[in-house]
Amino acid sequence: AIAILIILTFVSGLSFYNHSVILNALSLKPEFTVQSVSLAVSIFFLSGGVAGLWVAKLIQDYDPRICICLGAILSAAALTSLSVVETIGQLYLAYAVFGIGFSASGLIPGTTLVTRWFRTKRAMALSIASTGLSLGGLGITKKKAMLVEILGLNKAAPIKGAIYVIGVIPVAL
């Protein structure tokens, strides 16, 4: 449960709670409008929701650690790509991949694992693991906002991608 808490802390802090930071930085670029970058968040959740159907099958048939690690790699690649996006199409593609990675590395495999592992005290284990969602919002988002403010999105995005991998993959393995 603690491992899932740590994973969900990084996943939520660098994705779910990080959208406003990223979209604010992108909307400052002349090639993007607030409306166009806001649609990227919808694409993130849509692609993640659809991918969740395949993620569920993948973690049923294979070791969930594979799914979590692949999701972290996809998310990190998508985050990193935000440093070079120049068109709306590139942004939407990056956010679609980001949504898929989020789905594969976050809540779906995390809650599935806790449900498999804990027959008794399942509710307690799920509450411990799910606390990571809030911790990510509290502990990571503000720091990443400061990183973008200081370095700019182009330099901060690859760092965020690296932190996603470092925070998720070792714990998953």
C-alpha positions as CSV (number, residue, x, y, z in Angstrom):
1,A,0.0,0.0,0.0
2,I,2.9,2.3,0.8
3,A,4.5,1.6,-2.6
4,I,1.2,2.5,-4.4
5,L,1.0,5.6,-2.2
6,I,4.4,6.7,-3.5
7,I,3.6,5.9,-7.1
8,L,0.3,7.8,-7.0
9,T,2.0,10.8,-5.4
10,F,4.3,11.2,-8.4
11,V,1.7,10.3,-10.9
12,S,-0.9,12.7,-9.6
13,G,1.5,15.5,-8.9
14,L,3.1,15.4,-12.3
15,S,-0.1,14.8,-14.3
16,F,-3.5,15.4,-12.8
17,Y,-2.6,18.4,-10.6
18,N,0.0,19.6,-13.1
19,H,-2.2,20.5,-16.0
20,S,-2.9,24.0,-14.9
21,V,0.8,24.7,-14.6
22,I,1.6,23.3,-18.0
23,L,-1.4,24.9,-19.7
24,N,-0.6,28.3,-18.2
25,A,2.9,28.1,-19.5
26,L,1.7,26.9,-23.0
27,S,-0.9,29.6,-23.2
28,L,1.8,32.3,-23.0
29,K,3.2,31.1,-26.3
30,P,1.8,32.9,-29.3
31,E,1.0,29.7,-31.2
32,F,-1.5,28.6,-28.5
33,T,-4.7,30.1,-27.0
34,V,-6.2,29.3,-23.7
35,Q,-9.0,27.5,-25.4
36,S,-6.8,25.4,-27.6
37,V,-4.6,24.3,-24.7
38,S,-7.6,23.6,-22.5
39,L,-8.8,21.1,-25.0
40,A,-5.6,19.2,-24.4
41,V,-6.7,18.3,-20.9
42,S,-9.9,16.8,-22.3
43,I,-7.9,14.8,-24.7
44,F,-5.7,13.6,-21.8
45,F,-8.7,12.3,-19.9
46,L,-10.5,10.9,-23.0
47,S,-7.4,9.0,-24.1
48,G,-6.7,7.8,-20.6
49,G,-10.3,6.6,-20.1
50,V,-10.2,4.7,-23.4
51,A,-6.8,3.3,-22.7
52,G,-8.0,2.1,-19.3
53,L,-9.9,-0.7,-21.0
54,W,-6.7,-2.0,-22.4
55,V,-4.8,-1.3,-19.2
56,A,-7.2,-3.5,-17.3
57,K,-6.7,-6.4,-19.7
58,L,-2.9,-5.9,-19.7
59,I,-2.7,-6.0,-15.9
60,Q,-5.0,-9.0,-15.8
61,D,-2.8,-11.0,-18.2
62,Y,0.7,-9.7,-17.3
63,D,2.7,-8.5,-14.4
64,P,1.2,-5.1,-13.4
65,R,4.8,-3.7,-12.9
66,I,5.3,-3.9,-16.7
67,C,2.2,-1.8,-17.2
68,I,3.2,0.8,-14.6
69,C,6.7,1.0,-16.0
70,L,5.5,1.4,-19.6
71,G,3.0,4.0,-18.5
72,A,5.7,5.9,-16.7
73,I,7.9,5.9,-19.8
74,L,5.0,7.1,-22.0
75,S,4.1,9.8,-19.5
76,A,7.7,10.9,-19.2
77,A,8.1,11.0,-23.0
78,A,4.9,13.1,-23.3
79,L,6.0,15.5,-20.6
80,T,9.4,15.9,-22.2
81,S,7.9,16.5,-25.6
82,L,6.1,19.5,-24.2
83,S,9.4,21.3,-24.4
84,V,9.3,21.1,-28.2
85,V,5.7,21.3,-29.2
86,E,5.0,24.0,-31.7
87,T,1.6,23.2,-33.1
88,I,-1.8,22.3,-31.8
89,G,-1.6,18.9,-33.4
90,Q,1.7,18.2,-31.6
91,L,0.2,19.3,-28.3
92,Y,-2.9,17.1,-28.7
93,L,-0.8,14.1,-29.7
94,A,1.5,14.7,-26.6
95,Y,-1.6,14.9,-24.4
96,A,-3.1,11.8,-25.9
97,V,0.1,9.9,-25.1
98,F,0.2,11.5,-21.7
99,G,-3.3,10.3,-20.9
100,I,-2.5,6.8,-22.0
101,G,0.7,6.8,-19.8
102,F,-1.3,8.2,-16.9
103,S,-3.9,5.5,-17.2
104,A,-1.2,2.7,-17.4
105,S,0.9,4.0,-14.5
106,G,-1.6,5.4,-12.0
107,L,-4.9,4.7,-10.4
108,I,-6.1,1.7,-12.4
109,P,-3.1,-0.6,-11.8
110,G,-2.6,0.8,-8.3
111,T,-6.1,0.1,-7.0
112,T,-6.1,-3.2,-8.8
113,L,-2.9,-4.3,-7.1
114,V,-4.2,-3.2,-3.6
115,T,-7.4,-5.0,-4.3
116,R,-5.5,-8.2,-5.2
117,W,-3.1,-8.1,-2.3
118,F,-5.5,-7.3,0.5
119,R,-8.4,-9.6,1.2
120,T,-8.8,-8.3,4.8
121,K,-8.4,-4.7,5.7
122,R,-8.8,-3.8,2.0
123,A,-10.5,-0.5,2.8
124,M,-7.6,0.6,5.0
125,A,-5.1,-0.4,2.3
126,L,-7.0,1.5,-0.4
127,S,-7.2,4.6,1.8
128,I,-3.4,4.5,2.5
129,A,-2.6,4.0,-1.2
130,S,-5.1,6.6,-2.4
131,T,-3.6,9.2,-0.1
132,G,-0.8,9.5,-2.6
133,L,-3.3,11.2,-5.0
134,S,-3.6,14.1,-2.5
135,L,0.1,14.1,-1.5
136,G,1.0,14.6,-5.2
137,G,-1.2,17.7,-5.3
138,L,0.2,19.0,-2.1
139,G,3.9,18.1,-2.3
140,I,4.8,18.0,-6.0
141,T,2.6,20.5,-7.9
142,K,3.8,23.7,-6.2
143,K,7.5,22.7,-6.7
144,K,6.9,21.9,-10.3
145,A,5.1,25.3,-10.8
146,M,8.2,27.0,-9.3
147,L,10.4,25.0,-11.6
148,V,8.4,26.2,-14.7
149,E,8.4,29.7,-13.4
150,I,12.2,29.7,-12.9
151,L,13.4,27.7,-15.9
152,G,10.5,28.0,-18.3
153,L,8.5,25.1,-19.7
154,N,11.1,24.2,-22.3
155,K,13.7,23.4,-19.7
156,A,11.4,22.2,-17.0
157,A,9.4,19.7,-19.1
158,P,12.3,17.2,-19.5
159,I,13.1,17.5,-15.8
160,K,9.4,16.7,-15.0
161,G,9.7,13.7,-17.3
162,A,12.8,12.4,-15.6
163,I,11.2,12.9,-12.1
164,Y,8.1,10.9,-13.3
165,V,10.4,7.9,-14.2
166,I,12.6,8.2,-11.1
167,G,9.6,8.5,-8.8
168,V,7.5,5.6,-10.3
169,I,9.7,2.9,-12.0
170,P,12.0,2.0,-9.1
171,V,9.1,1.8,-6.7
172,A,7.1,-0.3,-9.2
173,L,9.9,-2.7,-9.7
